[in-house]
């Protein structure tokens, strides 16, 4: 008798997310759903539903939640594109001169902005996606995944940023404003617990003033690079910002 030809099963988002989580190690331990929930600011029950391919969740996926999970899993651009394909996320086309919608395959859109530096960040300064110009200009940031952690845990940040203290204080001030709005947010608490071990961060955080906007668009980088920086709010996802910087002529 001829053996039956095995049926090739189509890949699923549930299997992809589960495998990505299980291969992601934190302190030599496999990343649990609970730990992933803290890192991504997405509830553990929601992640469990995704990994079990629960129909109602799959039919109405949240783009922002997916982006946060993908960032926490440290997916490559190719993996992110594949995950969005599995999620079957459909995009409305951008209209007029408005910023394009960052729905499907945010990475593809961000890449199109090269050679400008572009990155999509959330309200806790997690870098969800970025292009090559952004990653090359801020070495180490892609690996650590969060601008605040990069400032205070990555020594190279002080070599990159010519006005390191000014830029760091602005970012810390933004975090302080978020603390007042969402004091019990799990992602915020996880960040603060980690950053509170840094003396410089704590000195900046203890200041009472709040500044959440740049007084000047100029950002100075090593190598006499002068950037004009702008932050655009995401047109549909509250709390997401597009960081866009161009080299000053």
KOLDO-342203 format. One record per residue (C-alpha): x, y, z; residue in one letter. Coordinates in steps of 0.5 Angstrom, whole numbers, padded with zeros to 4 digits, always signed. Example, Ala and Ser with C-alpha at 12.3 -4.5 7.8 and 13.67 -1.06 7.14 Angstrom:
REM residues 2
{c1->+0025&c2->-0009&c3->+0016&aa->a}
{c1->+0027&c2->-0002&c3->+0014&aa->s}
This chain:
REM residues 249
{c1->+0000&c2->+0000&c3->+0000&aa->x}
{c1->+0002&c2->+0007&c3->-0002&aa->x}
{c1->+0003&c2->+0011&c3->+0005&aa->x}
{c1->-0002&c2->+0017&c3->+0005&aa->x}
{c1->+0001&c2->+0024&c3->+0003&aa->x}
{c1->+0001&c2->+0028&c3->+0009&aa->x}
{c1->-0003&c2->+0034&c3->+0009&aa->x}
{c1->+0001&c2->+0041&c3->+0010&aa->x}
{c1->-0002&c2->+0045&c3->+0015&aa->x}
{c1->-0002&c2->+0052&c3->+0014&aa->x}
{c1->+0002&c2->+0057&c3->+0019&aa->x}
{c1->-0002&c2->+0060&c3->+0024&aa->x}
{c1->-0001&c2->+0066&c3->+0028&aa->x}
{c1->-0002&c2->+0062&c3->+0035&aa->x}
{c1->+0003&c2->+0057&c3->+0033&aa->x}
{c1->+0008&c2->+0063&c3->+0031&aa->x}
{c1->+0007&c2->+0067&c3->+0037&aa->x}
{c1->+0008&c2->+0061&c3->+0042&aa->x}
{c1->+0014&c2->+0059&c3->+0038&aa->x}
{c1->+0017&c2->+0066&c3->+0038&aa->x}
{c1->+0015&c2->+0067&c3->+0046&aa->x}
{c1->+0018&c2->+0060&c3->+0048&aa->x}
{c1->+0025&c2->+0062&c3->+0044&aa->x}
{c1->+0026&c2->+0068&c3->+0048&aa->x}
{c1->+0030&c2->+0068&c3->+0054&aa->x}
{c1->+0030&c2->+0072&c3->+0060&aa->x}
{c1->+0035&c2->+0071&c3->+0065&aa->x}
{c1->+0036&c2->+0064&c3->+0062&aa->x}
{c1->+0029&c2->+0063&c3->+0063&aa->x}
{c1->+0024&c2->+0061&c3->+0058&aa->x}
{c1->+0019&c2->+0067&c3->+0057&aa->x}
{c1->+0012&c2->+0066&c3->+0060&aa->x}
{c1->+0006&c2->+0069&c3->+0058&aa->x}
{c1->+0006&c2->+0073&c3->+0065&aa->x}
{c1->+0013&c2->+0076&c3->+0063&aa->x}
{c1->+0011&c2->+0077&c3->+0056&aa->x}
{c1->+0005&c2->+0081&c3->+0059&aa->x}
{c1->+0009&c2->+0085&c3->+0063&aa->x}
{c1->+0014&c2->+0087&c3->+0058&aa->x}
{c1->+0009&c2->+0088&c3->+0052&aa->x}
{c1->+0003&c2->+0092&c3->+0057&aa->x}
{c1->-0002&c2->+0087&c3->+0054&aa->x}
{c1->-0006&c2->+0083&c3->+0059&aa->x}
{c1->-0004&c2->+0075&c3->+0060&aa->x}
{c1->-0011&c2->+0073&c3->+0059&aa->x}
{c1->-0011&c2->+0076&c3->+0052&aa->x}
{c1->-0004&c2->+0073&c3->+0050&aa->x}
{c1->-0007&c2->+0066&c3->+0052&aa->x}
{c1->-0013&c2->+0067&c3->+0048&aa->x}
{c1->-0008&c2->+0069&c3->+0042&aa->x}
{c1->-0004&c2->+0063&c3->+0043&aa->x}
{c1->-0010&c2->+0059&c3->+0043&aa->x}
{c1->-0013&c2->+0062&c3->+0037&aa->x}
{c1->-0019&c2->+0064&c3->+0040&aa->x}
{c1->-0024&c2->+0066&c3->+0034&aa->x}
{c1->-0027&c2->+0073&c3->+0037&aa->x}
{c1->-0020&c2->+0075&c3->+0039&aa->x}
{c1->-0017&c2->+0073&c3->+0032&aa->x}
{c1->-0023&c2->+0076&c3->+0028&aa->x}
{c1->-0022&c2->+0083&c3->+0031&aa->x}
{c1->-0014&c2->+0084&c3->+0033&aa->x}
{c1->-0012&c2->+0090&c3->+0036&aa->x}
{c1->-0006&c2->+0093&c3->+0032&aa->x}
{c1->-0003&c2->+0097&c3->+0038&aa->x}
{c1->-0003&c2->+0090&c3->+0042&aa->x}
{c1->+0000&c2->+0086&c3->+0036&aa->x}
{c1->+0006&c2->+0092&c3->+0035&aa->x}
{c1->+0007&c2->+0092&c3->+0043&aa->x}
{c1->+0008&c2->+0084&c3->+0043&aa->x}
{c1->+0012&c2->+0084&c3->+0037&aa->x}
{c1->+0017&c2->+0089&c3->+0040&aa->x}
{c1->+0017&c2->+0085&c3->+0047&aa->x}
{c1->+0019&c2->+0078&c3->+0043&aa->x}
{c1->+0024&c2->+0082&c3->+0039&aa->x}
{c1->+0022&c2->+0080&c3->+0032&aa->x}
{c1->+0026&c2->+0081&c3->+0026&aa->x}
{c1->+0023&c2->+0086&c3->+0021&aa->x}
{c1->+0022&c2->+0080&c3->+0017&aa->x}
{c1->+0018&c2->+0076&c3->+0023&aa->x}
{c1->+0014&c2->+0082&c3->+0024&aa->x}
{c1->+0012&c2->+0082&c3->+0017&aa->x}
{c1->+0010&c2->+0075&c3->+0017&aa->x}
{c1->+0006&c2->+0076&c3->+0023&aa->x}
{c1->+0002&c2->+0081&c3->+0020&aa->x}
{c1->+0000&c2->+0077&c3->+0014&aa->x}
{c1->-0002&c2->+0071&c3->+0019&aa->x}
{c1->-0006&c2->+0076&c3->+0023&aa->x}
{c1->-0010&c2->+0078&c3->+0016&aa->x}
{c1->-0010&c2->+0086&c3->+0018&aa->x}
{c1->-0013&c2->+0090&c3->+0013&aa->x}
{c1->-0011&c2->+0097&c3->+0012&aa->x}
{c1->-0015&c2->+0103&c3->+0009&aa->x}
{c1->-0011&c2->+0107&c3->+0004&aa->x}
{c1->-0008&c2->+0114&c3->+0007&aa->x}
{c1->-0012&c2->+0120&c3->+0004&aa->x}
{c1->-0009&c2->+0127&c3->+0002&aa->x}
{c1->-0003&c2->+0130&c3->+0005&aa->x}
{c1->-0005&c2->+0126&c3->+0012&aa->x}
{c1->+0000&c2->+0122&c3->+0015&aa->x}
{c1->+0000&c2->+0114&c3->+0012&aa->x}
{c1->-0004&c2->+0110&c3->+0017&aa->x}
{c1->+0001&c2->+0105&c3->+0021&aa->x}
{c1->-0004&c2->+0099&c3->+0020&aa->x}
{c1->-0001&c2->+0093&c3->+0016&aa->x}
{c1->+0007&c2->+0092&c3->+0016&aa->x}
{c1->+0009&c2->+0098&c3->+0020&aa->x}
{c1->+0016&c2->+0096&c3->+0018&aa->x}
{c1->+0015&c2->+0097&c3->+0011&aa->x}
{c1->+0012&c2->+0104&c3->+0012&aa->x}
{c1->+0018&c2->+0106&c3->+0016&aa->x}
{c1->+0023&c2->+0103&c3->+0012&aa->x}
{c1->+0020&c2->+0108&c3->+0006&aa->x}
{c1->+0022&c2->+0114&c3->+0010&aa->x}
{c1->+0030&c2->+0112&c3->+0009&aa->x}
{c1->+0035&c2->+0116&c3->+0009&aa->x}
{c1->+0031&c2->+0120&c3->+0015&aa->x}
{c1->+0031&c2->+0117&c3->+0022&aa->x}
{c1->+0024&c2->+0114&c3->+0023&aa->x}
{c1->+0021&c2->+0110&c3->+0029&aa->x}
{c1->+0014&c2->+0108&c3->+0032&aa->x}
{c1->+0014&c2->+0109&c3->+0039&aa->x}
{c1->+0009&c2->+0108&c3->+0045&aa->x}
{c1->+0008&c2->+0113&c3->+0051&aa->x}
{c1->+0013&c2->+0109&c3->+0055&aa->x}
{c1->+0018&c2->+0110&c3->+0050&aa->x}
{c1->+0018&c2->+0103&c3->+0047&aa->x}
{c1->+0021&c2->+0103&c3->+0040&aa->x}
{c1->+0016&c2->+0099&c3->+0036&aa->x}
{c1->+0019&c2->+0099&c3->+0029&aa->x}
{c1->+0025&c2->+0103&c3->+0026&aa->x}
{c1->+0028&c2->+0104&c3->+0020&aa->x}
{c1->+0036&c2->+0103&c3->+0018&aa->x}
{c1->+0038&c2->+0110&c3->+0019&aa->x}
{c1->+0035&c2->+0110&c3->+0026&aa->x}
{c1->+0038&c2->+0104&c3->+0028&aa->x}
{c1->+0045&c2->+0106&c3->+0026&aa->x}
{c1->+0044&c2->+0113&c3->+0029&aa->x}
{c1->+0043&c2->+0110&c3->+0036&aa->x}
{c1->+0047&c2->+0104&c3->+0036&aa->x}
{c1->+0044&c2->+0099&c3->+0042&aa->x}
{c1->+0037&c2->+0102&c3->+0042&aa->x}
{c1->+0034&c2->+0096&c3->+0038&aa->x}
{c1->+0037&c2->+0091&c3->+0042&aa->x}
{c1->+0035&c2->+0094&c3->+0049&aa->x}
{c1->+0028&c2->+0096&c3->+0046&aa->x}
{c1->+0026&c2->+0102&c3->+0050&aa->x}
{c1->+0029&c2->+0109&c3->+0050&aa->x}
{c1->+0029&c2->+0111&c3->+0057&aa->x}
{c1->+0033&c2->+0104&c3->+0058&aa->x}
{c1->+0038&c2->+0106&c3->+0053&aa->x}
{c1->+0039&c2->+0113&c3->+0056&aa->x}
{c1->+0041&c2->+0110&c3->+0063&aa->x}
{c1->+0043&c2->+0103&c3->+0061&aa->x}
{c1->+0047&c2->+0103&c3->+0055&aa->x}
{c1->+0054&c2->+0107&c3->+0056&aa->x}
{c1->+0054&c2->+0109&c3->+0048&aa->x}
{c1->+0048&c2->+0113&c3->+0049&aa->x}
{c1->+0053&c2->+0119&c3->+0052&aa->x}
{c1->+0057&c2->+0118&c3->+0046&aa->x}
{c1->+0052&c2->+0119&c3->+0041&aa->x}
{c1->+0048&c2->+0124&c3->+0044&aa->x}
{c1->+0052&c2->+0131&c3->+0045&aa->x}
{c1->+0046&c2->+0134&c3->+0049&aa->x}
{c1->+0045&c2->+0127&c3->+0053&aa->x}
{c1->+0043&c2->+0130&c3->+0060&aa->x}
{c1->+0038&c2->+0135&c3->+0056&aa->x}
{c1->+0035&c2->+0129&c3->+0052&aa->x}
{c1->+0035&c2->+0125&c3->+0058&aa->x}
{c1->+0031&c2->+0130&c3->+0062&aa->x}
{c1->+0026&c2->+0131&c3->+0057&aa->x}
{c1->+0025&c2->+0123&c3->+0056&aa->x}
{c1->+0024&c2->+0122&c3->+0064&aa->x}
{c1->+0020&c2->+0128&c3->+0065&aa->x}
{c1->+0015&c2->+0125&c3->+0060&aa->x}
{c1->+0015&c2->+0119&c3->+0064&aa->x}
{c1->+0014&c2->+0123&c3->+0070&aa->x}
{c1->+0007&c2->+0125&c3->+0067&aa->x}
{c1->+0005&c2->+0118&c3->+0065&aa->x}
{c1->+0006&c2->+0116&c3->+0072&aa->x}
{c1->+0001&c2->+0121&c3->+0074&aa->x}
{c1->-0004&c2->+0119&c3->+0069&aa->x}
{c1->-0003&c2->+0112&c3->+0069&aa->x}
{c1->+0000&c2->+0110&c3->+0076&aa->x}
{c1->-0001&c2->+0103&c3->+0076&aa->x}
{c1->+0000&c2->+0101&c3->+0069&aa->x}
{c1->+0004&c2->+0094&c3->+0069&aa->x}
{c1->+0009&c2->+0097&c3->+0064&aa->x}
{c1->+0010&c2->+0103&c3->+0067&aa->x}
{c1->+0011&c2->+0100&c3->+0074&aa->x}
{c1->+0016&c2->+0095&c3->+0071&aa->x}
{c1->+0020&c2->+0100&c3->+0067&aa->x}
{c1->+0020&c2->+0104&c3->+0074&aa->x}
{c1->+0023&c2->+0098&c3->+0078&aa->x}
{c1->+0028&c2->+0097&c3->+0073&aa->x}
{c1->+0030&c2->+0104&c3->+0072&aa->x}
{c1->+0030&c2->+0106&c3->+0080&aa->x}
{c1->+0036&c2->+0102&c3->+0081&aa->x}
{c1->+0040&c2->+0108&c3->+0077&aa->x}
{c1->+0042&c2->+0114&c3->+0081&aa->x}
{c1->+0042&c2->+0119&c3->+0075&aa->x}
{c1->+0035&c2->+0117&c3->+0073&aa->x}
{c1->+0033&c2->+0118&c3->+0080&aa->x}
{c1->+0035&c2->+0125&c3->+0081&aa->x}
{c1->+0032&c2->+0127&c3->+0074&aa->x}
{c1->+0026&c2->+0123&c3->+0076&aa->x}
{c1->+0025&c2->+0127&c3->+0083&aa->x}
{c1->+0025&c2->+0134&c3->+0080&aa->x}
{c1->+0018&c2->+0137&c3->+0080&aa->x}
{c1->+0018&c2->+0140&c3->+0073&aa->x}
{c1->+0014&c2->+0137&c3->+0067&aa->x}
{c1->+0016&c2->+0138&c3->+0060&aa->x}
{c1->+0013&c2->+0134&c3->+0055&aa->x}
{c1->+0015&c2->+0138&c3->+0049&aa->x}
{c1->+0021&c2->+0140&c3->+0045&aa->x}
{c1->+0023&c2->+0147&c3->+0046&aa->x}
{c1->+0027&c2->+0146&c3->+0040&aa->x}
{c1->+0027&c2->+0141&c3->+0034&aa->x}
{c1->+0035&c2->+0141&c3->+0034&aa->x}
{c1->+0038&c2->+0134&c3->+0036&aa->x}
{c1->+0046&c2->+0134&c3->+0036&aa->x}
{c1->+0049&c2->+0127&c3->+0035&aa->x}
{c1->+0056&c2->+0125&c3->+0035&aa->x}
{c1->+0060&c2->+0127&c3->+0029&aa->x}
{c1->+0057&c2->+0134&c3->+0028&aa->x}
{c1->+0051&c2->+0131&c3->+0026&aa->x}
{c1->+0045&c2->+0136&c3->+0027&aa->x}
{c1->+0038&c2->+0133&c3->+0026&aa->x}
{c1->+0031&c2->+0137&c3->+0026&aa->x}
{c1->+0026&c2->+0132&c3->+0030&aa->x}
{c1->+0019&c2->+0132&c3->+0030&aa->x}
{c1->+0014&c2->+0128&c3->+0033&aa->x}
{c1->+0007&c2->+0126&c3->+0030&aa->x}
{c1->+0001&c2->+0123&c3->+0033&aa->x}
{c1->-0001&c2->+0116&c3->+0030&aa->x}
{c1->-0008&c2->+0118&c3->+0027&aa->x}
{c1->-0012&c2->+0112&c3->+0029&aa->x}
{c1->-0008&c2->+0109&c3->+0035&aa->x}
{c1->-0008&c2->+0113&c3->+0042&aa->x}
{c1->-0001&c2->+0114&c3->+0045&aa->x}
{c1->+0003&c2->+0112&c3->+0039&aa->x}
{c1->+0008&c2->+0117&c3->+0036&aa->x}
{c1->+0012&c2->+0117&c3->+0030&aa->x}
{c1->+0019&c2->+0120&c3->+0031&aa->x}
{c1->+0022&c2->+0123&c3->+0025&aa->x}
{c1->+0029&c2->+0126&c3->+0024&aa->x}
{c1->+0032&c2->+0129&c3->+0018&aa->x}
{c1->+0039&c2->+0132&c3->+0017&aa->x}
{c1->+0040&c2->+0139&c3->+0018&aa->x}
{c1->+0042&c2->+0142&c3->+0011&aa->x}
